[in-house]
Every structure is written in C-alpha cells, then in structure tokens.
C-alpha cells in the first residue's frame, strides 16, 4: 500500500503539524484559545486536502470543526473520526520540564499539553487520510471528521450538535478519539466506555465556623456528611443505593472470554501507583471484570473546616463532598440521580443538598460487530499484535453517537499508557504516532472493502 510508504517518508510533516497544534493553547476549562485552535485545525485539514468548515450552535459554545471527503471508488460506506482539539489545564506549571505549550521534541518523544490527548491522536487521523489522497487521489470510503472543543469539560453540547447535524454526521462506523498502547507496545482496541454521574453533596449547619469546644452543642456538618457518604457504599466497593444495579445485564460468554484473555499485570499496575492491594481484595479475572464493567462510587474531594498546616481547633459551619459514579451499560444517569435522592431521603439525610454537575450514559459496541474485526486486522498487521478491550474504565461522550447515529464506535490510537496525559510532561511517542497513522490507513482500506 503506497499510503504506508508515504507515512514513512513524511513523518517530519506530521511532527511539525503536531508541534504547531500543541503550541496553540486550547484550554476549554478557561475558554483559552478555543476559537484560535478551531481555526488552526480547519487550516491543517484543508492543507491536507480535506474540505472543512466550522459548525456552531450559538455564541459562547465551542465550535465543531467538520471535515468531509466523498470517496470516488466507494461512496456507499462512511467512516467517521471523532476527536477533540481542547486540552486539560497545564497547571501546575512548575512541574513541567519545558513550557507546556512548547511542543519540544526530545528523541522519540514530543512533549506538551495535548501531545497525546488529543492533538497527537487527531494528527494521526488527518495524516492517514492525507497519505491516501496524496498516493491515490482518493480515499477507500467516505470520510468524516467531527472535532469538538469541549471534551475535557464533559462535552456538554455534543449531543445538541449530533441532533442538529444528524443527517450531516450520518456514518456507518466511528473511530473514537483515542486508544491506549500498553507497556509491550500492543494497541488496546476499546469497544466501549463507562458512563459518569458527577454530584456534589453538602451540609450547612451554622452560619459561621465556631470554636471546637462548642461541639458538645453545635452539630458538626462534616460528621453528618461522612454518615451520609458512608451509606452509599460498602468497604468492598458495592454501591448500597436501592436498585442501583437493577437494569445491568451480565457479561456475555464472548465478553468473558475476551476479558479473560486480556493481559493485566497486577504487579506492574500496583507498582505504578504505589499500592499493595485492590478494593475488596480483587485479583485475577475479578480485577479485570471490575475495570471493564464495574460501577463505582468515588469521593473526588472532601472539604470542611481547616486544612492548612498545623493545628486550628475549629468547628466548621459547612461541609462539602464531590462524588463521581462510573456507570455501566443500561444505567441511565437521570434514573440513577432519582435513586440517589430517594436513598438520601429514605435514610434520613433530608438536610443534605445535592447538586448535579454532569451525567453521561455508558456505551459499548458488540464484540461480534464486523467493524471490530476490520480494526483488529489492521492493528495486528501494523503492530504485530493487538488486544480487544470490552470497555474502557474511563468515560467519554460515546453514548450519543451510538444512540443518535446508530453507529458502532471503536477506540484505537497512539496513546502510550504511561504518557502522562492530564499531568505535567505529557508526551507522545513518535514511533507510535507513525504506527497508528499506518493503522488508520489500513482501517480505512478494510472498512472500504466490507
């Protein structure tokens, strides 16, 4: 395939374009550089031969960069690439070895915020399409790009975009915005993502903080909140809210076979995080099943009273906890919210205030879907061996794509699992960028032949 040779001989261009993208800050949490980065992405698409436009909902909402090429040889099949151009905040700046938006290259690595998540992944898709166009003047199937600017803040408007442009976005399959590569350089082909429900629980007792000697008379809201939170989950991680798991279906026989085959080095994982055991003593298949399909109730942050250095005998007037629930397929965020509210009320915690930040359903592509095999064949040919993952442990806005576009979604990419995404010194590996670009070329070819 001539496109693969083109990728080999034009890696300097790929690296240069990625560095250009990294050097344009695009922090959605601060609305920093969003419009500028959208324009830059459109410019790179056009330079690569991909007709593109900026799509909008209304002022103040990050635009989507849309690209589309119609295949001359196979106009009946359409493959979409979903990516995002926004990045996480770079703080703390002092922990970076180089400026976070410098895009500096050192050996086999390109450093910078967004180097992997998601500008590195985006560039592999663009350059794969460019390689096909440059060598054949065509693409193996119709190609569409949907590149959003709010993914790192929860993709609040992606569903609205999908509804507004449903016909424009219609496709037969979606290559998701990222894909992990493990420590043995094997790409992990993800067939799904967990959902997410993010809430804030708070208790206000007194109008001011008081001297802690008054704890004999004034109720401590931190203790109250601890009692409420403790009622949500047991020490083994099981969520105690009534009917929380009501709609969840067990893994299929084929899913269990895939999960069982998936490599997971517990000792390496524990060493990476400096831990000695897993929640509930899980090990082996149970640990792998939890990563793929286990619901969670996680305390993301707890704030009350004095948390500075030294001692301060204070009785706080209020307490607040932020909790994220990972959801699995069939768990509807709105229904789970109602169950949470009902649980707190029935257990006597009427005084606990609930604030809902974000709700997103889980999505999963059936492992028997032909698209899965097309992606795996391409990955195996490029990398030597690949791994099927029934579902990623994290969350992304995959559900509305599956629900509204009725298209299977699959994750595959160049994200080395220890590439420090969302952390200081994030990097992309050049060798993985090259392999993934070639892999995308082969995916398009396989998809076009199906």
C-alpha positions as CSV (number, residue, x, y, z in Angstrom):
1,X,0.0,0.0,0.0
2,X,1.7,3.2,-1.2
3,X,0.0,5.3,1.5
4,X,2.1,3.4,4.2
5,X,5.3,4.4,2.4
6,X,4.1,7.9,2.2
7,X,3.6,7.9,6.0
8,X,7.2,6.7,6.4
9,X,8.6,9.4,4.2
10,X,6.6,12.3,5.6
11,X,6.9,12.0,9.3
12,X,8.6,15.3,9.5
13,X,5.4,17.0,8.3
14,X,3.4,15.1,10.9
15,X,5.7,16.1,13.7
16,X,5.7,19.7,12.6
17,X,1.9,19.9,12.4
18,X,1.6,18.3,15.8
19,X,4.0,20.8,17.3
20,X,2.0,23.7,15.7
21,X,-1.2,22.3,17.3
22,X,0.5,21.9,20.7
23,X,1.8,25.5,20.5
24,X,-1.7,26.8,20.3
25,X,-3.2,26.6,23.8
26,X,-6.8,25.4,23.8
27,X,-7.9,25.0,27.4
28,X,-11.7,24.6,27.4
29,X,-11.9,24.9,31.2
30,X,-10.6,28.5,30.9
31,X,-12.0,29.2,27.4
32,X,-8.4,29.9,26.4
33,X,-7.5,29.8,22.7
34,X,-10.6,27.7,21.7
35,X,-11.6,29.8,18.6
36,X,-8.0,30.1,17.6
37,X,-7.4,26.4,17.8
38,X,-10.6,25.6,15.9
39,X,-9.3,27.8,13.0
40,X,-5.9,26.2,13.2
41,X,-7.4,22.7,12.9
42,X,-9.5,23.7,10.0
43,X,-6.4,25.1,8.3
44,X,-4.5,21.9,8.8
45,X,-7.4,19.8,7.4
46,X,-7.5,22.0,4.3
47,X,-3.8,21.8,3.9
48,X,-4.1,18.0,4.0
49,X,-6.7,18.1,1.2
50,X,-9.7,17.6,3.4
51,X,-12.6,20.1,2.8
52,X,-13.7,21.5,6.1
53,X,-15.9,24.0,7.8
54,X,-16.7,25.4,11.3
55,X,-20.1,24.4,12.7
56,X,-21.8,26.3,15.5
57,X,-24.7,26.1,17.9
58,X,-24.7,29.6,19.3
59,X,-22.3,32.2,20.6
60,X,-20.2,31.2,23.6
61,X,-20.3,27.5,22.7
62,X,-17.1,25.9,21.4
63,X,-17.4,25.2,17.6
64,X,-17.0,21.9,15.9
65,X,-14.5,21.6,13.1
66,X,-16.1,19.4,10.4
67,X,-14.3,17.7,7.5
68,X,-15.7,15.5,4.8
69,X,-14.3,13.7,1.7
70,X,-16.5,11.6,-0.6
71,X,-14.9,8.5,-2.0
72,X,-14.9,8.2,-5.8
73,X,-14.4,4.4,-5.6
74,X,-16.7,3.5,-2.7
75,X,-19.3,6.2,-1.9
76,X,-21.6,3.8,-0.1
77,X,-19.6,3.4,3.1
78,X,-18.8,6.2,5.5
79,X,-16.2,6.2,8.3
80,X,-16.2,9.0,10.9
81,X,-13.2,10.1,13.0
82,X,-14.3,11.7,16.3
83,X,-11.6,13.8,18.0
84,X,-11.3,17.0,20.1
85,X,-9.0,20.0,20.0
86,X,-9.4,21.2,23.5
87,X,-6.9,20.2,26.3
88,X,-6.7,20.0,30.0
89,X,-5.3,22.9,32.0
90,X,-1.5,22.7,32.2
91,X,-1.1,23.6,35.9
92,X,1.0,23.1,38.0
93,X,3.4,24.8,35.5
94,X,6.4,24.4,37.8
95,X,6.3,20.6,37.4
96,X,6.9,20.8,33.6
97,X,10.5,20.4,32.4
98,X,9.7,22.6,29.4
99,X,6.9,25.1,28.8
100,X,3.7,23.1,28.5
101,X,2.8,24.6,25.1
102,X,6.3,24.4,23.6
103,X,5.8,21.1,21.7
104,X,9.5,20.3,22.2
105,X,10.8,17.1,20.6
106,X,13.4,15.1,22.5
107,X,14.5,11.9,20.8
108,X,11.4,9.7,20.3
109,X,9.1,12.0,22.3
110,X,7.1,15.2,21.7
111,X,6.2,17.0,24.9
112,X,3.4,19.4,25.6
113,X,-0.2,19.6,26.8
114,X,-2.3,17.8,24.2
115,X,0.7,16.0,22.7
116,X,-1.3,12.8,23.1
117,X,-4.7,13.8,24.4
118,X,-5.9,14.6,21.8
119,X,-3.9,16.5,19.3
120,X,-1.5,13.6,18.7
121,X,-4.3,11.3,18.1
122,X,-6.1,13.8,15.8
123,X,-2.9,14.3,13.7
124,X,-2.7,10.5,13.0
125,X,-6.2,10.5,11.5
126,X,-5.5,13.6,9.4
127,X,-2.2,12.3,8.1
128,X,-3.6,8.9,7.3
129,X,-6.3,10.5,5.1
130,X,-3.7,12.8,3.5
131,X,-1.5,9.8,2.7
132,X,-4.3,8.1,0.8
133,X,-5.1,11.3,-1.1
134,X,-1.5,12.0,-2.0
135,X,-0.9,8.5,-3.3
136,X,-4.2,7.6,-4.9
137,X,-6.2,10.8,-5.2
138,X,-9.0,9.1,-3.3
139,X,-10.0,7.5,-0.1
140,X,-11.2,3.9,0.3
141,X,-14.6,5.1,1.8
142,X,-16.3,8.3,2.6
143,X,-14.5,10.1,5.5
144,X,-16.0,12.5,8.0
145,X,-14.2,14.4,10.8
146,X,-16.1,15.6,13.9
147,X,-13.7,17.5,16.1
148,X,-15.1,19.2,19.2
149,X,-13.8,21.7,21.7
150,X,-15.5,20.7,24.9
151,X,-14.4,17.1,25.6
152,X,-12.2,18.0,28.5
153,X,-15.1,19.8,30.3
154,X,-17.6,17.0,29.7
155,X,-18.8,17.5,26.1
156,X,-21.8,19.4,27.3
157,X,-23.1,20.2,23.8
158,X,-22.0,17.3,21.7
159,X,-25.5,15.7,21.9
160,X,-27.0,19.0,20.7
161,X,-24.6,19.1,17.8
162,X,-25.4,15.5,16.9
163,X,-29.1,16.3,16.9
164,X,-28.8,19.4,14.9
165,X,-26.4,17.9,12.3
166,X,-27.7,14.3,12.4
167,X,-28.0,13.9,8.7
168,X,-24.7,15.6,8.0
169,X,-22.9,13.3,10.6
170,X,-24.5,10.1,9.4
171,X,-22.0,7.3,9.1
172,X,-21.5,3.5,9.3
173,X,-18.8,3.4,11.9
174,X,-16.8,5.7,14.3
175,X,-13.1,5.6,15.2
176,X,-13.0,7.1,18.6
177,X,-10.7,9.9,19.7
178,X,-8.0,7.8,21.4
179,X,-6.7,4.4,22.1
180,X,-4.1,3.1,24.6
181,X,-0.9,1.2,23.8
182,X,0.3,-1.0,26.6
183,X,3.8,-1.4,28.0
184,X,4.6,-4.1,25.4
185,X,3.6,-1.8,22.5
186,X,0.3,-3.6,21.9
187,X,-2.6,-1.4,20.9
188,X,-5.7,-1.9,23.0
189,X,-8.9,-1.8,20.9
190,X,-11.6,-0.4,23.0
191,X,-15.3,-1.3,22.4
192,X,-16.9,0.9,24.9
193,X,-16.7,3.5,27.7
194,X,-18.3,3.7,31.1
195,X,-20.8,6.5,31.9
196,X,-20.4,9.1,34.5
197,X,-22.6,10.9,37.1
198,X,-20.8,13.7,39.0
199,X,-22.5,15.2,42.0
200,X,-21.8,17.5,44.9
201,X,-23.3,16.8,48.4
202,X,-23.2,19.5,51.0
203,X,-24.4,20.2,54.6
204,X,-24.7,23.6,56.2
205,X,-25.2,23.6,60.0
206,X,-24.2,27.0,61.4
207,X,-23.8,30.4,59.7
208,X,-20.2,30.7,60.8
209,X,-17.3,28.4,61.9
210,X,-17.2,28.1,65.7
211,X,-14.7,27.2,68.4
212,X,-14.4,23.4,68.6
213,X,-15.3,23.4,72.3
214,X,-18.9,24.1,71.2
215,X,-19.0,20.7,69.5
216,X,-21.0,19.5,72.6
217,X,-23.9,21.7,71.4
218,X,-23.4,22.5,67.7
219,X,-23.7,19.7,65.2
220,X,-20.6,19.2,63.0
221,X,-21.7,19.1,59.3
222,X,-18.6,17.1,58.4
223,X,-19.7,14.2,60.6
224,X,-23.1,14.4,59.1
225,X,-21.8,14.3,55.6
226,X,-19.5,11.4,56.5
227,X,-22.5,9.4,57.7
228,X,-24.4,10.2,54.5
229,X,-21.5,9.2,52.3
230,X,-20.8,6.1,54.2
231,X,-24.4,4.9,53.5
232,X,-23.7,5.0,49.7
233,X,-21.1,2.2,49.5
234,X,-19.6,-0.6,51.5
235,X,-15.9,-1.3,52.0
236,X,-15.7,-3.7,49.1
237,X,-16.9,-1.1,46.7
238,X,-20.5,-2.3,46.3
239,X,-23.0,0.6,45.9
240,X,-25.7,0.3,48.5
241,X,-28.3,2.6,46.9
242,X,-31.5,0.6,46.3
243,X,-31.9,-0.7,42.7
244,X,-28.6,0.9,41.6
245,X,-27.8,-2.2,39.6
246,X,-31.4,-3.1,38.6
247,X,-31.0,-2.8,34.8
248,X,-27.4,-4.1,34.5
249,X,-27.0,-7.2,32.4
250,X,-24.2,-9.7,33.0
251,X,-21.3,-10.1,30.6
252,X,-21.9,-12.4,27.6
253,X,-20.0,-15.6,27.2
254,X,-17.9,-14.0,24.4
255,X,-17.2,-10.9,26.5
256,X,-16.0,-13.0,29.4
257,X,-13.6,-14.9,27.0
258,X,-12.2,-11.6,25.8
259,X,-11.8,-10.2,29.3
260,X,-10.1,-13.4,30.5
261,X,-7.6,-13.2,27.6
262,X,-6.8,-9.5,28.1
263,X,-3.4,-9.2,29.8
264,X,-3.3,-7.3,33.0
265,X,-0.1,-7.3,35.0
266,X,-1.3,-6.7,38.6
267,X,2.2,-6.3,40.0
268,X,3.2,-3.6,37.4
269,X,-0.1,-1.8,38.0
270,X,0.4,-1.8,41.7
271,X,4.0,-0.6,41.4
272,X,3.0,2.2,39.1
273,X,0.5,3.6,41.7
274,X,2.5,2.5,44.8
275,X,-0.3,0.3,46.2
276,X,-0.3,-3.1,47.7
277,X,-3.9,-4.4,47.1
278,X,-7.1,-3.7,45.2
279,X,-10.5,-2.8,46.5
280,X,-12.2,-5.7,48.1
281,X,-9.1,-7.8,47.7
282,X,-9.9,-8.3,44.0
283,X,-7.4,-10.2,41.9
284,X,-7.2,-12.1,38.6
285,X,-10.4,-12.2,36.5
286,X,-12.4,-10.3,39.1
287,X,-10.0,-7.3,38.9
288,X,-10.2,-7.3,35.1
289,X,-14.0,-7.6,35.2
290,X,-14.2,-4.6,37.6
291,X,-12.1,-2.4,35.2
292,X,-14.2,-3.3,32.3
293,X,-17.7,-3.4,33.8
294,X,-17.7,-2.4,37.5
295,X,-19.7,0.6,38.7
296,X,-18.0,2.9,41.1
297,X,-18.8,5.5,43.8
298,X,-15.7,7.6,44.3
299,X,-15.0,10.5,46.6
300,X,-13.3,13.0,44.3
301,X,-12.8,15.6,47.1
302,X,-14.0,16.4,50.6
303,X,-13.7,19.9,52.1
304,X,-14.6,21.2,55.6
305,X,-13.0,23.3,58.3
306,X,-9.3,23.9,58.5
307,X,-7.0,22.0,56.2
308,X,-3.8,24.1,56.4
309,X,-0.6,23.4,58.2
310,X,-0.5,23.0,62.0
311,X,-3.5,22.9,64.3
312,X,-6.6,25.0,64.4
313,X,-9.4,23.9,66.8
314,X,-12.4,24.9,64.6
315,X,-16.0,23.6,64.3
316,X,-16.9,24.1,60.6
317,X,-20.2,25.6,59.7
318,X,-20.5,23.6,56.5
319,X,-19.1,20.6,54.7
320,X,-18.9,19.6,51.0
321,X,-18.1,16.4,49.1
322,X,-17.7,15.8,45.4
323,X,-18.5,12.3,44.2
324,X,-18.3,10.7,40.8
325,X,-20.2,7.5,40.0
326,X,-18.9,5.4,37.0
327,X,-21.9,3.9,35.2
328,X,-22.1,0.8,33.1
329,X,-24.5,0.0,30.2
330,X,-28.2,0.2,31.0
331,X,-27.6,2.7,33.8
332,X,-29.5,5.9,32.9
333,X,-28.0,8.9,34.6
334,X,-31.4,10.6,35.2
335,X,-32.8,7.4,36.8
336,X,-29.7,6.9,38.9
337,X,-30.0,10.5,40.2
338,X,-33.5,9.8,41.3
339,X,-32.3,6.7,43.1
340,X,-29.6,8.7,44.9
341,X,-32.1,11.4,46.0
342,X,-34.5,8.7,47.2
343,X,-31.8,6.9,49.1
344,X,-30.7,10.0,51.0
345,X,-34.3,10.9,51.8
346,X,-35.3,7.4,53.0
347,X,-32.2,7.2,55.2
348,X,-32.9,10.4,57.0
349,X,-30.5,12.7,55.1
350,X,-33.0,15.3,54.0
351,X,-30.7,18.0,55.1
352,X,-28.1,17.0,52.5
353,X,-28.1,19.3,49.5
354,X,-27.5,17.6,46.1
355,X,-26.0,19.5,43.1
356,X,-25.8,17.6,39.8
357,X,-22.8,18.6,37.6
358,X,-22.8,16.0,34.8
359,X,-24.5,12.8,33.7
360,X,-23.4,10.6,30.8
361,X,-24.6,7.1,29.9
362,X,-22.2,4.2,29.1
363,X,-21.8,2.8,25.6
364,X,-20.5,-0.4,24.2
365,X,-20.0,-2.0,20.8
366,X,-20.9,-5.6,20.5
367,X,-17.7,-7.7,20.1
368,X,-19.3,-9.7,17.2
369,X,-19.8,-6.5,15.1
370,X,-17.8,-6.9,11.8
371,X,-16.2,-3.5,12.3
372,X,-14.3,-4.9,15.3
373,X,-12.5,-7.5,13.1
374,X,-11.7,-4.9,10.5
375,X,-10.0,-2.7,13.1
376,X,-8.2,-5.7,14.7
377,X,-6.8,-7.0,11.4
378,X,-5.3,-3.5,10.7
379,X,-3.9,-3.3,14.2
380,X,-2.3,-6.8,14.1
381,X,-0.7,-6.1,10.7
382,X,0.7,-2.7,11.9
383,X,1.8,-3.5,15.5
384,X,2.2,-7.3,15.3
385,X,-0.4,-8.0,18.0
386,X,-3.4,-6.2,19.5
387,X,-5.7,-6.6,22.4
388,X,-9.5,-6.3,22.5
389,X,-10.9,-4.5,25.4
390,X,-14.7,-4.8,26.1
391,X,-14.9,-1.4,27.7
392,X,-12.5,1.3,28.8
393,X,-12.6,2.1,32.5
394,X,-12.9,5.8,31.7
395,X,-15.7,8.0,30.3
396,X,-16.3,9.8,27.1
397,X,-19.4,11.1,25.1
398,X,-19.7,7.8,23.1
399,X,-23.3,7.1,24.1
400,X,-25.0,9.8,21.9
401,X,-23.0,8.7,18.9
402,X,-24.3,5.1,19.3
403,X,-27.8,6.3,20.3
404,X,-28.4,9.0,17.7
405,X,-26.2,7.9,14.8
406,X,-26.7,4.2,15.3
407,X,-23.1,3.7,14.5
408,X,-20.6,1.3,16.3
409,X,-17.7,3.1,18.0
410,X,-14.2,1.7,18.4
411,X,-11.2,3.2,20.2
412,X,-7.7,2.8,18.8
413,X,-4.8,5.1,18.8
414,X,-1.3,6.0,19.8
415,X,-1.7,6.9,23.5
416,X,1.1,5.1,25.4
417,X,-0.5,4.1,28.7
418,X,2.2,5.9,30.7
419,X,2.3,9.1,28.6
420,X,1.2,11.3,31.5
421,X,-2.0,12.6,29.9
422,X,-3.7,15.2,32.1
423,X,-0.4,15.6,34.0
424,X,2.8,17.6,33.7
425,X,5.3,16.5,31.0
426,X,2.6,14.8,28.8
427,X,4.2,13.3,25.8
428,X,3.6,11.5,22.5
429,X,5.9,8.8,21.2
430,X,6.9,9.4,17.6
431,X,7.1,5.6,16.8
432,X,3.6,5.1,18.0
433,X,2.3,8.1,16.0
434,X,3.8,6.6,12.9
435,X,2.4,3.1,13.5
436,X,-1.1,4.5,14.4
437,X,-1.2,6.6,11.2
438,X,-0.4,3.5,9.2
439,X,-3.0,1.5,11.1
440,X,-5.6,4.1,10.3
441,X,-4.7,3.8,6.6
442,X,-5.4,0.0,6.8
443,X,-8.6,0.5,8.8
444,X,-10.0,2.7,6.0
445,X,-8.9,0.2,3.4
446,X,-10.6,-2.7,5.4
447,X,-13.7,-0.7,6.0
448,X,-14.0,0.3,2.4
449,X,-13.8,-3.4,1.2
450,X,-16.5,-4.6,3.6
